[in-house]
Amino acid sequence: MTTLFVYPGACSFAAHVLIHELQLPINVEQVVLGPDSPYRQVNPNGRVPALLLDDHTLLTENTAILPYLADLQPGTPLFAPAGSVERAQIQGWLGYVATEVHVGAFRPINRPERYSADEQAFPGIRQRALQQLVNALKPIEAQLAQSPYLVGNRFTLADIYLGVFVGWSARAGVLQADFPALQDFLQRYRARASVVQALAAEGLA
Ligand SMILES: N[C@@H](CCC(=O)N[C@@H](CS)C(=O)NCC(=O)O)C(=O)O
């Protein structure tokens, strides 16, 4: 059976939510992260999410796994047909969130040791990265001020993925007065049945 590997509350949460949205028959397995984790035998770079297919092919990267899972249910309103502008827009937001928000901002906030060997530099790295986060969220706020969802006036893969990082942003304390549309988005995201189910399954309810 196909297995999705996740860590509670990590960026793998998006794929977990999608499995509940589409009610896909996929096993979800929680792993321990770290250099000595046995999970490295499944995914040598030790990161989640990873999707192990029936034929033992391993898919990695949210930007590949989310579209792959959505395409298991052709015609789902969570994605859009191949060749359509909406599909490209959804993929555009997946790329933006993966690069500008996750790796561009949260990676240095959460892992400053990957940017300097000098521990004294960590507060400064985090400080600059929080500003990067605010900058990266501004175009998203502008989009959500016009429409409840990122693309096509409906909830899509782009929103599923964004929701993870809006939750992280709230915890990082950057969603105050400047981001009312993102706050509203987060409330609606957390109210979705799929999100409630995935949170409970990850022990985060
Ligand atoms: N570009 C990857 C990033 C995956 C990633 O960094 N996952 C984090 C959790 S949010 C992880 O597994 N971290 C463990 C580590 O870096 O050792 C993706 O979008 O799938």
The ligand as a Tripos MOL2 file, in Angstrom:
@<TRIPOS>MOLECULE
LIG
   20    19     1     0     0
SMALL
NO_CHARGES

@<TRIPOS>ATOM
      1 N1         11.7100   21.0850   -0.0150 N.3       1 LIG1
      2 C1         11.1790   20.0630    0.8480 C.3       1 LIG1
      3 C2         11.4550   20.4380    2.2910 C.3       1 LIG1
      4 C3         11.1240   19.3120    3.2250 C.3       1 LIG1
      5 C4         11.5620   19.6640    4.6410 C.2       1 LIG1
      6 O1         12.4870   20.4810    4.8570 O.2       1 LIG1
      7 N2         10.9250   19.0280    5.6230 N.am      1 LIG1
      8 C5         11.2970   19.2590    7.0030 C.3       1 LIG1
      9 C6         10.0560   19.2870    7.8840 C.3       1 LIG1
     10 S1          9.0510   20.6990    7.5440 S.3       1 LIG1
     11 C7         12.1970   18.1490    7.4590 C.2       1 LIG1
     12 O2         11.9660   17.0010    7.1280 O.2       1 LIG1
     13 N3         13.2280   18.4940    8.2380 N.am      1 LIG1
     14 C8         14.1480   17.5410    8.7650 C.3       1 LIG1
     15 C9         15.5540   17.8670    8.3740 C.2       1 LIG1
     16 O3         15.7800   18.8520    7.6540 O.co2     1 LIG1
     17 O4         16.4400   17.1230    8.7860 O.co2     1 LIG1
     18 C10         9.6830   19.8780    0.5790 C.2       1 LIG1
     19 O5          9.0050   20.8730    0.3490 O.co2     1 LIG1
     20 O6          9.1780   18.7510    0.5810 O.co2     1 LIG1
@<TRIPOS>BOND
     1     1     2 1
     2     2     3 1
     3     2    18 1
     4     3     4 1
     5     4     5 1
     6     5     6 2
     7     5     7 1
     8     7     8 1
     9     8     9 1
    10     8    11 1
    11     9    10 1
    12    11    12 2
    13    11    13 1
    14    13    14 1
    15    14    15 1
    16    15    16 2
    17    15    17 1
    18    18    19 2
    19    18    20 1
@<TRIPOS>SUBSTRUCTURE
     1 LIG1         1 GROUP 0 **** ****
